[in-house]
Amino acid sequence: MPTYEYKCEDCNYEFSMILSISEREKEKITCPSCKSDKIRQIPSSFMAKTSRKS
Ligand SMILES: [Zn+2]
């Protein structure tokens, strides 16, 4: 399943969620930190520069 990267516009918390397309349609994404629903999806190309390989 694809991983979606999100950023909270209220507290700038960044998180990722693994959701199927149908889950993504019906689930309301909220910030795990502050519970805000002002969530912006981060394009995957953006993530390329923060490649963290442990
Ligand atoms: Zn937040």
mmCIF file of the protein (N, C-alpha, C, O) and its ligand, coordinates in Angstrom:
data_MODEL
# 
_entry.id   MODEL 
# 
loop_
_entity.id 
_entity.type 
_entity.pdbx_number_of_molecules 
1 polymer     1 
2 non-polymer 1 
# 
_entity_poly.entity_id                      1 
_entity_poly.type                           'polypeptide(L)' 
_entity_poly.nstd_linkage                   no 
_entity_poly.nstd_monomer                   no 
_entity_poly.pdbx_seq_one_letter_code       MPTYEYKCEDCNYEFSMILSISEREKEKITCPSCKSDKIRQIPSSFMAKTSRKS 
_entity_poly.pdbx_seq_one_letter_code_can   MPTYEYKCEDCNYEFSMILSISEREKEKITCPSCKSDKIRQIPSSFMAKTSRKS 
_entity_poly.pdbx_strand_id                 A 
# 
loop_
_entity_poly_seq.entity_id 
_entity_poly_seq.num 
_entity_poly_seq.mon_id 
_entity_poly_seq.hetero 
1 1  MET n 
1 2  PRO n 
1 3  THR n 
1 4  TYR n 
1 5  GLU n 
1 6  TYR n 
1 7  LYS n 
1 8  CYS n 
1 9  GLU n 
1 10 ASP n 
1 11 CYS n 
1 12 ASN n 
1 13 TYR n 
1 14 GLU n 
1 15 PHE n 
1 16 SER n 
1 17 MET n 
1 18 ILE n 
1 19 LEU n 
1 20 SER n 
1 21 ILE n 
1 22 SER n 
1 23 GLU n 
1 24 ARG n 
1 25 GLU n 
1 26 LYS n 
1 27 GLU n 
1 28 LYS n 
1 29 ILE n 
1 30 THR n 
1 31 CYS n 
1 32 PRO n 
1 33 SER n 
1 34 CYS n 
1 35 LYS n 
1 36 SER n 
1 37 ASP n 
1 38 LYS n 
1 39 ILE n 
1 40 ARG n 
1 41 GLN n 
1 42 ILE n 
1 43 PRO n 
1 44 SER n 
1 45 SER n 
1 46 PHE n 
1 47 MET n 
1 48 ALA n 
1 49 LYS n 
1 50 THR n 
1 51 SER n 
1 52 ARG n 
1 53 LYS n 
1 54 SER n 
# 
loop_
_struct_asym.id 
_struct_asym.entity_id 
A 1 
B 2 
# 
loop_
_chem_comp.id 
_chem_comp.type 
_chem_comp.mon_nstd_flag 
ALA 'L-peptide linking' y 
ARG 'L-peptide linking' y 
ASN 'L-peptide linking' y 
ASP 'L-peptide linking' y 
CYS 'L-peptide linking' y 
GLN 'L-peptide linking' y 
GLU 'L-peptide linking' y 
ILE 'L-peptide linking' y 
LEU 'L-peptide linking' y 
LYS 'L-peptide linking' y 
MET 'L-peptide linking' y 
PHE 'L-peptide linking' y 
PRO 'L-peptide linking' y 
SER 'L-peptide linking' y 
THR 'L-peptide linking' y 
TYR 'L-peptide linking' y 
ZN  non-polymer         . 
# 
_pdbx_entity_nonpoly.entity_id   2 
_pdbx_entity_nonpoly.name        ? 
_pdbx_entity_nonpoly.comp_id     ZN 
# 
_pdbx_nonpoly_scheme.asym_id         B 
_pdbx_nonpoly_scheme.entity_id       2 
_pdbx_nonpoly_scheme.mon_id          ZN 
_pdbx_nonpoly_scheme.ndb_seq_num     1 
_pdbx_nonpoly_scheme.pdb_seq_num     101 
_pdbx_nonpoly_scheme.auth_seq_num    101 
_pdbx_nonpoly_scheme.pdb_mon_id      ZN 
_pdbx_nonpoly_scheme.auth_mon_id     ZN 
_pdbx_nonpoly_scheme.pdb_strand_id   A 
_pdbx_nonpoly_scheme.pdb_ins_code    . 
# 
loop_
_atom_site.group_PDB 
_atom_site.id 
_atom_site.type_symbol 
_atom_site.label_atom_id 
_atom_site.label_alt_id 
_atom_site.label_comp_id 
_atom_site.label_asym_id 
_atom_site.label_entity_id 
_atom_site.label_seq_id 
_atom_site.pdbx_PDB_ins_code 
_atom_site.Cartn_x 
_atom_site.Cartn_y 
_atom_site.Cartn_z 
_atom_site.occupancy 
_atom_site.B_iso_or_equiv 
_atom_site.pdbx_formal_charge 
_atom_site.auth_seq_id 
_atom_site.auth_comp_id 
_atom_site.auth_asym_id 
_atom_site.auth_atom_id 
_atom_site.pdbx_PDB_model_num 
ATOM   1   N  N  . MET A 1 1  ? 0.840   -1.210 0.000  1.00 0.00 ? 1   MET A N  1 
ATOM   2   C  CA . MET A 1 1  ? 0.000   0.000  0.000  1.00 0.00 ? 1   MET A CA 1 
ATOM   3   C  C  . MET A 1 1  ? 0.868   1.249  0.000  1.00 0.00 ? 1   MET A C  1 
ATOM   4   O  O  . MET A 1 1  ? 1.947   1.264  0.593  1.00 0.00 ? 1   MET A O  1 
ATOM   5   N  N  . PRO A 1 2  ? 0.402   2.280  -0.657 1.00 0.00 ? 2   PRO A N  1 
ATOM   6   C  CA . PRO A 1 2  ? 1.198   3.505  -0.719 1.00 0.00 ? 2   PRO A CA 1 
ATOM   7   C  C  . PRO A 1 2  ? 1.236   4.239  0.617  1.00 0.00 ? 2   PRO A C  1 
ATOM   8   O  O  . PRO A 1 2  ? 0.298   4.185  1.412  1.00 0.00 ? 2   PRO A O  1 
ATOM   9   N  N  . THR A 1 3  ? 2.321   4.904  0.825  1.00 0.00 ? 3   THR A N  1 
ATOM   10  C  CA . THR A 1 3  ? 2.456   5.739  2.013  1.00 0.00 ? 3   THR A CA 1 
ATOM   11  C  C  . THR A 1 3  ? 2.230   7.193  1.620  1.00 0.00 ? 3   THR A C  1 
ATOM   12  O  O  . THR A 1 3  ? 2.795   7.681  0.642  1.00 0.00 ? 3   THR A O  1 
ATOM   13  N  N  . TYR A 1 4  ? 1.408   7.865  2.389  1.00 0.00 ? 4   TYR A N  1 
ATOM   14  C  CA . TYR A 1 4  ? 1.150   9.268  2.124  1.00 0.00 ? 4   TYR A CA 1 
ATOM   15  C  C  . TYR A 1 4  ? 1.808   10.109 3.212  1.00 0.00 ? 4   TYR A C  1 
ATOM   16  O  O  . TYR A 1 4  ? 1.707   9.818  4.404  1.00 0.00 ? 4   TYR A O  1 
ATOM   17  N  N  . GLU A 1 5  ? 2.468   11.134 2.770  1.00 0.00 ? 5   GLU A N  1 
ATOM   18  C  CA . GLU A 1 5  ? 3.115   12.047 3.705  1.00 0.00 ? 5   GLU A CA 1 
ATOM   19  C  C  . GLU A 1 5  ? 2.225   13.272 3.886  1.00 0.00 ? 5   GLU A C  1 
ATOM   20  O  O  . GLU A 1 5  ? 1.720   13.846 2.921  1.00 0.00 ? 5   GLU A O  1 
ATOM   21  N  N  . TYR A 1 6  ? 2.048   13.649 5.134  1.00 0.00 ? 6   TYR A N  1 
ATOM   22  C  CA . TYR A 1 6  ? 1.204   14.798 5.424  1.00 0.00 ? 6   TYR A CA 1 
ATOM   23  C  C  . TYR A 1 6  ? 1.912   15.759 6.351  1.00 0.00 ? 6   TYR A C  1 
ATOM   24  O  O  . TYR A 1 6  ? 2.827   15.407 7.095  1.00 0.00 ? 6   TYR A O  1 
ATOM   25  N  N  . LYS A 1 7  ? 1.445   16.986 6.271  1.00 0.00 ? 7   LYS A N  1 
ATOM   26  C  CA . LYS A 1 7  ? 1.955   17.987 7.192  1.00 0.00 ? 7   LYS A CA 1 
ATOM   27  C  C  . LYS A 1 7  ? 0.783   18.771 7.761  1.00 0.00 ? 7   LYS A C  1 
ATOM   28  O  O  . LYS A 1 7  ? -0.123  19.181 7.035  1.00 0.00 ? 7   LYS A O  1 
ATOM   29  N  N  . CYS A 1 8  ? 0.816   18.967 9.053  1.00 0.00 ? 8   CYS A N  1 
ATOM   30  C  CA . CYS A 1 8  ? -0.220  19.739 9.722  1.00 0.00 ? 8   CYS A CA 1 
ATOM   31  C  C  . CYS A 1 8  ? 0.074   21.217 9.562  1.00 0.00 ? 8   CYS A C  1 
ATOM   32  O  O  . CYS A 1 8  ? 1.184   21.676 9.833  1.00 0.00 ? 8   CYS A O  1 
ATOM   33  N  N  . GLU A 1 9  ? -0.928  21.953 9.122  1.00 0.00 ? 9   GLU A N  1 
ATOM   34  C  CA . GLU A 1 9  ? -0.708  23.380 8.923  1.00 0.00 ? 9   GLU A CA 1 
ATOM   35  C  C  . GLU A 1 9  ? -0.853  24.158 10.220 1.00 0.00 ? 9   GLU A C  1 
ATOM   36  O  O  . GLU A 1 9  ? -0.507  25.338 10.276 1.00 0.00 ? 9   GLU A O  1 
ATOM   37  N  N  . ASP A 1 10 ? -1.341  23.536 11.227 1.00 0.00 ? 10  ASP A N  1 
ATOM   38  C  CA . ASP A 1 10 ? -1.464  24.218 12.513 1.00 0.00 ? 10  ASP A CA 1 
ATOM   39  C  C  . ASP A 1 10 ? -0.188  24.132 13.338 1.00 0.00 ? 10  ASP A C  1 
ATOM   40  O  O  . ASP A 1 10 ? 0.274   25.133 13.886 1.00 0.00 ? 10  ASP A O  1 
ATOM   41  N  N  . CYS A 1 11 ? 0.372   22.949 13.423 1.00 0.00 ? 11  CYS A N  1 
ATOM   42  C  CA . CYS A 1 11 ? 1.549   22.780 14.280 1.00 0.00 ? 11  CYS A CA 1 
ATOM   43  C  C  . CYS A 1 11 ? 2.787   22.324 13.510 1.00 0.00 ? 11  CYS A C  1 
ATOM   44  O  O  . CYS A 1 11 ? 3.844   22.094 14.097 1.00 0.00 ? 11  CYS A O  1 
ATOM   45  N  N  . ASN A 1 12 ? 2.645   22.197 12.192 1.00 0.00 ? 12  ASN A N  1 
ATOM   46  C  CA . ASN A 1 12 ? 3.767   21.812 11.333 1.00 0.00 ? 12  ASN A CA 1 
ATOM   47  C  C  . ASN A 1 12 ? 4.284   20.408 11.580 1.00 0.00 ? 12  ASN A C  1 
ATOM   48  O  O  . ASN A 1 12 ? 5.386   20.058 11.158 1.00 0.00 ? 12  ASN A O  1 
ATOM   49  N  N  . TYR A 1 13 ? 3.502   19.627 12.249 1.00 0.00 ? 13  TYR A N  1 
ATOM   50  C  CA . TYR A 1 13 ? 3.891   18.243 12.485 1.00 0.00 ? 13  TYR A CA 1 
ATOM   51  C  C  . TYR A 1 13 ? 3.794   17.454 11.181 1.00 0.00 ? 13  TYR A C  1 
ATOM   52  O  O  . TYR A 1 13 ? 2.795   17.529 10.464 1.00 0.00 ? 13  TYR A O  1 
ATOM   53  N  N  . GLU A 1 14 ? 4.843   16.704 10.892 1.00 0.00 ? 14  GLU A N  1 
ATOM   54  C  CA . GLU A 1 14 ? 4.850   15.895 9.688  1.00 0.00 ? 14  GLU A CA 1 
ATOM   55  C  C  . GLU A 1 14 ? 4.694   14.440 10.041 1.00 0.00 ? 14  GLU A C  1 
ATOM   56  O  O  . GLU A 1 14 ? 5.320   13.936 10.974 1.00 0.00 ? 14  GLU A O  1 
ATOM   57  N  N  . PHE A 1 15 ? 3.845   13.768 9.278  1.00 0.00 ? 15  PHE A N  1 
ATOM   58  C  CA . PHE A 1 15 ? 3.610   12.361 9.567  1.00 0.00 ? 15  PHE A CA 1 
ATOM   59  C  C  . PHE A 1 15 ? 3.255   11.648 8.288  1.00 0.00 ? 15  PHE A C  1 
ATOM   60  O  O  . PHE A 1 15 ? 2.906   12.268 7.284  1.00 0.00 ? 15  PHE A O  1 
ATOM   61  N  N  . SER A 1 16 ? 3.349   10.344 8.340  1.00 0.00 ? 16  SER A N  1 
ATOM   62  C  CA . SER A 1 16 ? 3.002   9.559  7.167  1.00 0.00 ? 16  SER A CA 1 
ATOM   63  C  C  . SER A 1 16 ? 1.944   8.541  7.544  1.00 0.00 ? 16  SER A C  1 
ATOM   64  O  O  . SER A 1 16 ? 1.902   8.049  8.672  1.00 0.00 ? 16  SER A O  1 
ATOM   65  N  N  . MET A 1 17 ? 1.096   8.236  6.583  1.00 0.00 ? 17  MET A N  1 
ATOM   66  C  CA . MET A 1 17 ? 0.044   7.261  6.811  1.00 0.00 ? 17  MET A CA 1 
ATOM   67  C  C  . MET A 1 17 ? 0.022   6.294  5.651  1.00 0.00 ? 17  MET A C  1 
ATOM   68  O  O  . MET A 1 17 ? 0.208   6.676  4.496  1.00 0.00 ? 17  MET A O  1 
ATOM   69  N  N  . ILE A 1 18 ? -0.203  5.063  5.970  1.00 0.00 ? 18  ILE A N  1 
ATOM   70  C  CA . ILE A 1 18 ? -0.360  4.058  4.926  1.00 0.00 ? 18  ILE A CA 1 
ATOM   71  C  C  . ILE A 1 18 ? -1.840  3.778  4.775  1.00 0.00 ? 18  ILE A C  1 
ATOM   72  O  O  . ILE A 1 18 ? -2.476  3.213  5.666  1.00 0.00 ? 18  ILE A O  1 
ATOM   73  N  N  . LEU A 1 19 ? -2.377  4.179  3.643  1.00 0.00 ? 19  LEU A N  1 
ATOM   74  C  CA . LEU A 1 19 ? -3.808  4.075  3.424  1.00 0.00 ? 19  LEU A CA 1 
ATOM   75  C  C  . LEU A 1 19 ? -4.081  3.507  2.041  1.00 0.00 ? 19  LEU A C  1 
ATOM   76  O  O  . LEU A 1 19 ? -3.390  3.826  1.073  1.00 0.00 ? 19  LEU A O  1 
ATOM   77  N  N  . SER A 1 20 ? -5.066  2.690  1.969  1.00 0.00 ? 20  SER A N  1 
ATOM   78  C  CA . SER A 1 20 ? -5.547  2.316  0.644  1.00 0.00 ? 20  SER A CA 1 
ATOM   79  C  C  . SER A 1 20 ? -6.340  3.489  0.071  1.00 0.00 ? 20  SER A C  1 
ATOM   80  O  O  . SER A 1 20 ? -6.711  4.412  0.796  1.00 0.00 ? 20  SER A O  1 
ATOM   81  N  N  . ILE A 1 21 ? -6.593  3.445  -1.215 1.00 0.00 ? 21  ILE A N  1 
ATOM   82  C  CA . ILE A 1 21 ? -7.326  4.543  -1.841 1.00 0.00 ? 21  ILE A CA 1 
ATOM   83  C  C  . ILE A 1 21 ? -8.695  4.715  -1.189 1.00 0.00 ? 21  ILE A C  1 
ATOM   84  O  O  . ILE A 1 21 ? -9.119  5.841  -0.930 1.00 0.00 ? 21  ILE A O  1 
ATOM   85  N  N  . SER A 1 22 ? -9.374  3.633  -0.928 1.00 0.00 ? 22  SER A N  1 
ATOM   86  C  CA . SER A 1 22 ? -10.712 3.740  -0.353 1.00 0.00 ? 22  SER A CA 1 
ATOM   87  C  C  . SER A 1 22 ? -10.667 4.287  1.071  1.00 0.00 ? 22  SER A C  1 
ATOM   88  O  O  . SER A 1 22 ? -11.540 5.056  1.474  1.00 0.00 ? 22  SER A O  1 
ATOM   89  N  N  . GLU A 1 23 ? -9.663  3.897  1.818  1.00 0.00 ? 23  GLU A N  1 
ATOM   90  C  CA . GLU A 1 23 ? -9.511  4.449  3.160  1.00 0.00 ? 23  GLU A CA 1 
ATOM   91  C  C  . GLU A 1 23 ? -9.253  5.946  3.097  1.00 0.00 ? 23  GLU A C  1 
ATOM   92  O  O  . GLU A 1 23 ? -9.772  6.728  3.894  1.00 0.00 ? 23  GLU A O  1 
ATOM   93  N  N  . ARG A 1 24 ? -8.448  6.306  2.137  1.00 0.00 ? 24  ARG A N  1 
ATOM   94  C  CA . ARG A 1 24 ? -8.095  7.700  2.008  1.00 0.00 ? 24  ARG A CA 1 
ATOM   95  C  C  . ARG A 1 24 ? -9.324  8.539  1.665  1.00 0.00 ? 24  ARG A C  1 
ATOM   96  O  O  . ARG A 1 24 ? -9.449  9.687  2.093  1.00 0.00 ? 24  ARG A O  1 
ATOM   97  N  N  . GLU A 1 25 ? -10.220 7.952  0.892  1.00 0.00 ? 25  GLU A N  1 
ATOM   98  C  CA . GLU A 1 25 ? -11.436 8.664  0.522  1.00 0.00 ? 25  GLU A CA 1 
ATOM   99  C  C  . GLU A 1 25 ? -12.344 8.873  1.726  1.00 0.00 ? 25  GLU A C  1 
ATOM   100 O  O  . GLU A 1 25 ? -12.912 9.952  1.896  1.00 0.00 ? 25  GLU A O  1 
ATOM   101 N  N  . LYS A 1 26 ? -12.480 7.874  2.539  1.00 0.00 ? 26  LYS A N  1 
ATOM   102 C  CA . LYS A 1 26 ? -13.488 7.969  3.590  1.00 0.00 ? 26  LYS A CA 1 
ATOM   103 C  C  . LYS A 1 26 ? -12.954 8.419  4.945  1.00 0.00 ? 26  LYS A C  1 
ATOM   104 O  O  . LYS A 1 26 ? -13.696 8.953  5.770  1.00 0.00 ? 26  LYS A O  1 
ATOM   105 N  N  . GLU A 1 27 ? -11.670 8.199  5.162  1.00 0.00 ? 27  GLU A N  1 
ATOM   106 C  CA . GLU A 1 27 ? -11.128 8.586  6.453  1.00 0.00 ? 27  GLU A CA 1 
ATOM   107 C  C  . GLU A 1 27 ? -10.842 10.080 6.499  1.00 0.00 ? 27  GLU A C  1 
ATOM   108 O  O  . GLU A 1 27 ? -10.325 10.664 5.547  1.00 0.00 ? 27  GLU A O  1 
ATOM   109 N  N  . LYS A 1 28 ? -11.184 10.668 7.607  1.00 0.00 ? 28  LYS A N  1 
ATOM   110 C  CA . LYS A 1 28 ? -10.816 12.056 7.826  1.00 0.00 ? 28  LYS A CA 1 
ATOM   111 C  C  . LYS A 1 28 ? -9.420  12.064 8.444  1.00 0.00 ? 28  LYS A C  1 
ATOM   112 O  O  . LYS A 1 28 ? -9.208  11.545 9.540  1.00 0.00 ? 28  LYS A O  1 
ATOM   113 N  N  . ILE A 1 29 ? -8.485  12.654 7.729  1.00 0.00 ? 29  ILE A N  1 
ATOM   114 C  CA . ILE A 1 29 ? -7.121  12.697 8.237  1.00 0.00 ? 29  ILE A CA 1 
ATOM   115 C  C  . ILE A 1 29 ? -6.994  13.841 9.243  1.00 0.00 ? 29  ILE A C  1 
ATOM   116 O  O  . ILE A 1 29 ? -7.324  14.989 8.947  1.00 0.00 ? 29  ILE A O  1 
ATOM   117 N  N  . THR A 1 30 ? -6.526  13.511 10.399 1.00 0.00 ? 30  THR A N  1 
ATOM   118 C  CA . THR A 1 30 ? -6.286  14.560 11.388 1.00 0.00 ? 30  THR A CA 1 
ATOM   119 C  C  . THR A 1 30 ? -4.866  14.445 11.910 1.00 0.00 ? 30  THR A C  1 
ATOM   120 O  O  . THR A 1 30 ? -4.240  13.388 11.844 1.00 0.00 ? 30  THR A O  1 
ATOM   121 N  N  . CYS A 1 31 ? -4.384  15.543 12.423 1.00 0.00 ? 31  CYS A N  1 
ATOM   122 C  CA . CYS A 1 31 ? -3.030  15.576 12.948 1.00 0.00 ? 31  CYS A CA 1 
ATOM   123 C  C  . CYS A 1 31 ? -2.939  14.735 14.223 1.00 0.00 ? 31  CYS A C  1 
ATOM   124 O  O  . CYS A 1 31 ? -3.733  14.923 15.144 1.00 0.00 ? 31  CYS A O  1 
ATOM   125 N  N  . PRO A 1 32 ? -1.986  13.817 14.282 1.00 0.00 ? 32  PRO A N  1 
ATOM   126 C  CA . PRO A 1 32 ? -1.825  12.999 15.492 1.00 0.00 ? 32  PRO A CA 1 
ATOM   127 C  C  . PRO A 1 32 ? -1.331  13.816 16.671 1.00 0.00 ? 32  PRO A C  1 
ATOM   128 O  O  . PRO A 1 32 ? -1.436  13.389 17.821 1.00 0.00 ? 32  PRO A O  1 
ATOM   129 N  N  . SER A 1 33 ? -0.803  14.968 16.389 1.00 0.00 ? 33  SER A N  1 
ATOM   130 C  CA . SER A 1 33 ? -0.235  15.787 17.450 1.00 0.00 ? 33  SER A CA 1 
ATOM   131 C  C  . SER A 1 33 ? -1.273  16.726 18.071 1.00 0.00 ? 33  SER A C  1 
ATOM   132 O  O  . SER A 1 33 ? -1.418  16.779 19.292 1.00 0.00 ? 33  SER A O  1 
ATOM   133 N  N  . CYS A 1 34 ? -1.992  17.464 17.220 1.00 0.00 ? 34  CYS A N  1 
ATOM   134 C  CA . CYS A 1 34 ? -2.906  18.481 17.742 1.00 0.00 ? 34  CYS A CA 1 
ATOM   135 C  C  . CYS A 1 34 ? -4.352  18.248 17.320 1.00 0.00 ? 34  CYS A C  1 
ATOM   136 O  O  . CYS A 1 34 ? -5.235  19.029 17.674 1.00 0.00 ? 34  CYS A O  1 
ATOM   137 N  N  . LYS A 1 35 ? -4.598  17.184 16.569 1.00 0.00 ? 35  LYS A N  1 
ATOM   138 C  CA . LYS A 1 35 ? -5.945  16.813 16.138 1.00 0.00 ? 35  LYS A CA 1 
ATOM   139 C  C  . LYS A 1 35 ? -6.569  17.772 15.144 1.00 0.00 ? 35  LYS A C  1 
ATOM   140 O  O  . LYS A 1 35 ? -7.769  17.707 14.881 1.00 0.00 ? 35  LYS A O  1 
ATOM   141 N  N  . SER A 1 36 ? -5.775  18.641 14.605 1.00 0.00 ? 36  SER A N  1 
ATOM   142 C  CA . SER A 1 36 ? -6.301  19.543 13.593 1.00 0.00 ? 36  SER A CA 1 
ATOM   143 C  C  . SER A 1 36 ? -6.616  18.777 12.313 1.00 0.00 ? 36  SER A C  1 
ATOM   144 O  O  . SER A 1 36 ? -5.993  17.759 12.013 1.00 0.00 ? 36  SER A O  1 
ATOM   145 N  N  . ASP A 1 37 ? -7.585  19.279 11.572 1.00 0.00 ? 37  ASP A N  1 
ATOM   146 C  CA . ASP A 1 37 ? -7.859  18.654 10.271 1.00 0.00 ? 37  ASP A CA 1 
ATOM   147 C  C  . ASP A 1 37 ? -7.306  19.494 9.125  1.00 0.00 ? 37  ASP A C  1 
ATOM   148 O  O  . ASP A 1 37 ? -7.599  19.239 7.957  1.00 0.00 ? 37  ASP A O  1 
ATOM   149 N  N  . LYS A 1 38 ? -6.514  20.483 9.467  1.00 0.00 ? 38  LYS A N  1 
ATOM   150 C  CA . LYS A 1 38 ? -5.874  21.283 8.419  1.00 0.00 ? 38  LYS A CA 1 
ATOM   151 C  C  . LYS A 1 38 ? -4.591  20.598 7.981  1.00 0.00 ? 38  LYS A C  1 
ATOM   152 O  O  . LYS A 1 38 ? -3.486  21.002 8.344  1.00 0.00 ? 38  LYS A O  1 
ATOM   153 N  N  . ILE A 1 39 ? -4.770  19.563 7.201  1.00 0.00 ? 39  ILE A N  1 
ATOM   154 C  CA . ILE A 1 39 ? -3.667  18.697 6.820  1.00 0.00 ? 39  ILE A CA 1 
ATOM   155 C  C  . ILE A 1 39 ? -3.362  18.898 5.350  1.00 0.00 ? 39  ILE A C  1 
ATOM   156 O  O  . ILE A 1 39 ? -4.258  18.924 4.507  1.00 0.00 ? 39  ILE A O  1 
ATOM   157 N  N  . ARG A 1 40 ? -2.120  19.036 5.069  1.00 0.00 ? 40  ARG A N  1 
ATOM   158 C  CA . ARG A 1 40 ? -1.699  19.189 3.675  1.00 0.00 ? 40  ARG A CA 1 
ATOM   159 C  C  . ARG A 1 40 ? -0.880  17.969 3.287  1.00 0.00 ? 40  ARG A C  1 
ATOM   160 O  O  . ARG A 1 40 ? -0.013  17.526 4.040  1.00 0.00 ? 40  ARG A O  1 
ATOM   161 N  N  . GLN A 1 41 ? -1.155  17.443 2.131  1.00 0.00 ? 41  GLN A N  1 
ATOM   162 C  CA . GLN A 1 41 ? -0.366  16.306 1.668  1.00 0.00 ? 41  GLN A CA 1 
ATOM   163 C  C  . GLN A 1 41 ? 0.925   16.803 1.034  1.00 0.00 ? 41  GLN A C  1 
ATOM   164 O  O  . GLN A 1 41 ? 0.925   17.737 0.232  1.00 0.00 ? 41  GLN A O  1 
ATOM   165 N  N  . ILE A 1 42 ? 2.001   16.171 1.403  1.00 0.00 ? 42  ILE A N  1 
ATOM   166 C  CA . ILE A 1 42 ? 3.299   16.535 0.856  1.00 0.00 ? 42  ILE A CA 1 
ATOM   167 C  C  . ILE A 1 42 ? 3.558   15.683 -0.377 1.00 0.00 ? 42  ILE A C  1 
ATOM   168 O  O  . ILE A 1 42 ? 3.478   14.457 -0.315 1.00 0.00 ? 42  ILE A O  1 
ATOM   169 N  N  . PRO A 1 43 ? 3.865   16.323 -1.489 1.00 0.00 ? 43  PRO A N  1 
ATOM   170 C  CA . PRO A 1 43 ? 4.161   15.561 -2.710 1.00 0.00 ? 43  PRO A CA 1 
ATOM   171 C  C  . PRO A 1 43 ? 5.368   14.658 -2.503 1.00 0.00 ? 43  PRO A C  1 
ATOM   172 O  O  . PRO A 1 43 ? 6.313   15.011 -1.799 1.00 0.00 ? 43  PRO A O  1 
ATOM   173 N  N  . SER A 1 44 ? 5.319   13.505 -3.119 1.00 0.00 ? 44  SER A N  1 
ATOM   174 C  CA . SER A 1 44 ? 6.376   12.523 -2.883 1.00 0.00 ? 44  SER A CA 1 
ATOM   175 C  C  . SER A 1 44 ? 7.723   13.013 -3.395 1.00 0.00 ? 44  SER A C  1 
ATOM   176 O  O  . SER A 1 44 ? 8.768   12.614 -2.879 1.00 0.00 ? 44  SER A O  1 
ATOM   177 N  N  . SER A 1 45 ? 7.705   13.873 -4.406 1.00 0.00 ? 45  SER A N  1 
ATOM   178 C  CA . SER A 1 45 ? 8.952   14.409 -4.937 1.00 0.00 ? 45  SER A CA 1 
ATOM   179 C  C  . SER A 1 45 ? 9.676   15.236 -3.886 1.00 0.00 ? 45  SER A C  1 
ATOM   180 O  O  . SER A 1 45 ? 10.904  15.313 -3.864 1.00 0.00 ? 45  SER A O  1 
ATOM   181 N  N  . PHE A 1 46 ? 8.894   15.845 -3.028 1.00 0.00 ? 46  PHE A N  1 
ATOM   182 C  CA . PHE A 1 46 ? 9.465   16.642 -1.952 1.00 0.00 ? 46  PHE A CA 1 
ATOM   183 C  C  . PHE A 1 46 ? 10.269  15.779 -0.991 1.00 0.00 ? 46  PHE A C  1 
ATOM   184 O  O  . PHE A 1 46 ? 11.275  16.210 -0.428 1.00 0.00 ? 46  PHE A O  1 
ATOM   185 N  N  . MET A 1 47 ? 9.803   14.562 -0.823 1.00 0.00 ? 47  MET A N  1 
ATOM   186 C  CA . MET A 1 47 ? 10.444  13.668 0.130  1.00 0.00 ? 47  MET A CA 1 
ATOM   187 C  C  . MET A 1 47 ? 11.802  13.178 -0.354 1.00 0.00 ? 47  MET A C  1 
ATOM   188 O  O  . MET A 1 47 ? 12.610  12.683 0.430  1.00 0.00 ? 47  MET A O  1 
ATOM   189 N  N  . ALA A 1 48 ? 12.042  13.321 -1.646 1.00 0.00 ? 48  ALA A N  1 
ATOM   190 C  CA . ALA A 1 48 ? 13.261  12.770 -2.210 1.00 0.00 ? 48  ALA A CA 1 
ATOM   191 C  C  . ALA A 1 48 ? 14.502  13.432 -1.625 1.00 0.00 ? 48  ALA A C  1 
ATOM   192 O  O  . ALA A 1 48 ? 15.556  12.810 -1.493 1.00 0.00 ? 48  ALA A O  1 
ATOM   193 N  N  . LYS A 1 49 ? 14.353  14.721 -1.273 1.00 0.00 ? 49  LYS A N  1 
ATOM   194 C  CA . LYS A 1 49 ? 15.543  15.363 -0.736 1.00 0.00 ? 49  LYS A CA 1 
ATOM   195 C  C  . LYS A 1 49 ? 15.804  15.030 0.717  1.00 0.00 ? 49  LYS A C  1 
ATOM   196 O  O  . LYS A 1 49 ? 16.911  15.234 1.215  1.00 0.00 ? 49  LYS A O  1 
ATOM   197 N  N  . THR A 1 50 ? 14.819  14.531 1.383  1.00 0.00 ? 50  THR A N  1 
ATOM   198 C  CA . THR A 1 50 ? 15.047  14.133 2.773  1.00 0.00 ? 50  THR A CA 1 
ATOM   199 C  C  . THR A 1 50 ? 15.155  12.629 2.889  1.00 0.00 ? 50  THR A C  1 
ATOM   200 O  O  . THR A 1 50 ? 14.561  12.016 3.775  1.00 0.00 ? 50  THR A O  1 
ATOM   201 N  N  . SER A 1 51 ? 15.911  12.049 1.994  1.00 0.00 ? 51  SER A N  1 
ATOM   202 C  CA . SER A 1 51 ? 16.050  10.603 2.027  1.00 0.00 ? 51  SER A CA 1 
ATOM   203 C  C  . SER A 1 51 ? 16.885  10.183 3.221  1.00 0.00 ? 51  SER A C  1 
ATOM   204 O  O  . SER A 1 51 ? 18.073  10.491 3.324  1.00 0.00 ? 51  SER A O  1 
ATOM   205 N  N  . ARG A 1 52 ? 16.240  9.486  4.098  1.00 0.00 ? 52  ARG A N  1 
ATOM   206 C  CA . ARG A 1 52 ? 16.893  9.053  5.320  1.00 0.00 ? 52  ARG A CA 1 
ATOM   207 C  C  . ARG A 1 52 ? 17.019  7.556  5.283  1.00 0.00 ? 52  ARG A C  1 
ATOM   208 O  O  . ARG A 1 52 ? 16.044  6.848  5.533  1.00 0.00 ? 52  ARG A O  1 
ATOM   209 N  N  . LYS A 1 53 ? 18.159  7.072  4.988  1.00 0.00 ? 53  LYS A N  1 
ATOM   210 C  CA . LYS A 1 53 ? 18.329  5.617  4.992  1.00 0.00 ? 53  LYS A CA 1 
ATOM   211 C  C  . LYS A 1 53 ? 19.127  5.242  6.227  1.00 0.00 ? 53  LYS A C  1 
ATOM   212 O  O  . LYS A 1 53 ? 20.299  5.597  6.358  1.00 0.00 ? 53  LYS A O  1 
ATOM   213 N  N  . SER A 1 54 ? 18.499  4.540  7.102  1.00 0.00 ? 54  SER A N  1 
ATOM   214 C  CA . SER A 1 54 ? 19.150  4.254  8.373  1.00 0.00 ? 54  SER A CA 1 
ATOM   215 C  C  . SER A 1 54 ? 20.128  3.111  8.220  1.00 0.00 ? 54  SER A C  1 
ATOM   216 O  O  . SER A 1 54 ? 20.779  2.721  9.189  1.00 0.00 ? 54  SER A O  1 
HETATM 217 ZN ZN . ZN  B 2 .  ? -1.015  19.519 14.229 1.00 0.00 2 101 ZN  A ZN 1 
# 
